[in-house]
Amino acid sequence: MSYKFIDDSGGYNYDLLSQEVEKFDSHDKFKYNETYITARKNIDWLNLDADISQKVQFLSDWNTTIVRANKSLYIEKFKEVAANNSLKGLLIKYKLIEISDLKFDNENISNDIKYIYEILDDILVPCNMISFV
């Protein structure tokens, strides 16, 4: 399986994706909001334990209405993600693997990816956190 992304290159591992974000951030036509770029770069997004309040504040400040309305709940949910050692281990394990190199027919890999999505979806998806009573 092959993916075509920016510059017609194949699937990205995290480092290549990060380089593409840097390209985007440095491109003159996209420099519409240096404050946003600076704020995003000042947060350690890779370290799940770090900057939780800043992460939630960033999401709140940049027009994420659901986060703004449920800020304290998001802080607790980010802490829950940070405390999940199984999730952290899997993110580290797959961080450097290109998507196109993942063998989804391998049951272990497939189960790992499903687990990552299930945990993050259950914890961070807004509709799972908000009760409309």
Secondary structure, DSSP 4 states (H G I P E B T S, - for coil): -----GGG-----HHHHHHHHHHHHH-GGGTT-HHHHHHHHTS-SS-TTS-HHHHHHHHHHTT-HHHHHTHHHHHHHHHHHHT-HHHHHHHHHHTTS-GGG--TTSHHHHHHHHHHHHHHHHHH-HHHH----
